[in-house]
Amino acid sequence: MWGIEQDEEYLEVLAQHRMTDDEHFRIFASGRVVDLPAPAGSYVYGPNATEADRREAARASAERNQRIYAELRERGLLPPQGRNLPAHEINEYLRAGGDFDEADAS
């Protein structure tokens, strides 16, 4: 998607691959590149994390990814839900918490 920020043109890109995390960035006319939020396939928690900590990390990651997917759709960088390539739809389902079950996490 093309745009202008502070009088400088840019190309905003969402790059998806079924085997890696998505990338979202802007390339400005000057050559400057700015990374933007993209859905993530993993999350972290500390080595002494409790089960509750792990569940919270999974929940927070899914919530973040859901928000980012919605924003990308609003911006026109993603097709409507259910209209992407099947591998990307599966990744979105998993990254947005579709497989997360509170009972399985404890």
N, C-alpha and C positions, 0 to 999 in steps of 0.2 A: 504494500500500500504506500502511495506517495503522499508526502505532506510537507509542511513548512513549519519550522520552529525558530523563533527569533531571527527571521529573515534568511534562514538557511534551509534549503531543500534537503529532504531525507527520503530514504526508502526504508519502510518498516517491514521486517521479515519474521515470519514464523516458520521455522524449519522443523519438520517432523520426520522421524524414522522409527519404525516399529521396534527396533532393537536398542535404541538409546533414548535418553531424555530429549525433550523438545528444546529448541533454542528460540529465543525471541529477542530481537535486537533492531537497532536503527543504524543505518549507514548514512552519514551526512555527506553533503557535496564536498566538504573539506577533507574527507577521508576518515574523519573521527567516527568511531563505533561506540555505541552505548548499549550495554546489555539491559534488557527489560525482564520483568518477571515472567517465568514460564512454569508450567506444571512440572513437578518433580516426581520421579518414580521411587524415591527412597526418602527416608527421614532418619534422624539420629536421636538417641537418648543415651544418658550416661551409663557407665559400667555398673553403677549401683542402683540403677533404676528399678523401682518396684513395678509390679504388674499394673498398678494404677498409672504410674508414670508412662509406661509403654502404651497403654490404652489412650492416654491423653495425647501422646506424640502422634499416634495413628489418627486420632480424631482431628487434631489440629492440621496435620498434613492434608487429610482429605478435604477439610473445610477450605484451606488455602487453595488447593487445586480446583475445587468447585468454583470458587470466586474467580480465579484466573481464567478458567475455561469460559465462564459467562462473559467476562470482560473481552476476551479474544473474539467471541461470537459477536458481541455488540460492535466491535471495531471492524467486523467483516473479514477477520483473518481466519476464521473457522467456518465451515458450513454449518447449517442447522444440525442439532443433535440427531444422530441416526443417519446422516447423509455423508459422513466421512468414509474413508476406506475402512473395511472391516477391522484390520489390525489396529488402526488408530482408535476406532470405537472401543475395542477391547481394552486398549491402554487407558483410555479416558475412564471407562467404567472402573477399572482396578485402581487407578490413581485418585479417583474421586470418592473412593471408599465403598464402591459397590460390593466388594467382597468382605468388608469389615463387619464382623459380628461380635458385639460385646461379649457374648457368652464364650466364643472361641478364644478371646484374648485373655481370659482368666484361667 
